[in-house]
Amino acid sequence: MKAGEEVSRLAWKGDGRRVFIWRMHNGRGFVRLSQYAGHLVEWQARDDDLLADDWIVHTVKRWV
């Protein structure tokens, strides 16, 4: 994510959710979740997500 790539979990079963860092013009960043149909929400991870080992990286980059 720090390199600008999106990640998701295999446990999410391909439903289109992806997590990435959203950078503001002032350099601040927020972790955002891209949900179904492109809706973006701020994301707060659960313990299950933080400790999971089934994360995958997608090749799309949001920023460099």
VENWONOR-V862754 format. One record per backbone hydrogen bond with DSSP energy under -1.0 kcal/mol. NH is the residue of the N-H (numbers start at 1). CO is the residue of the C=O. Records with the same first field share a line. If there is no record, write none. Layout:
NH=CO, CO
This chain:
4=1
6=60
7=19
8=56
10=54
12=9
13=10
15=12
18=34
19=7
20=32
22=30
24=28
27=24
30=22
32=20
33=41
34=18
35=39
38=35
39=36
41=33
43=31
50=46
51=47
56=8
58=6
62=4
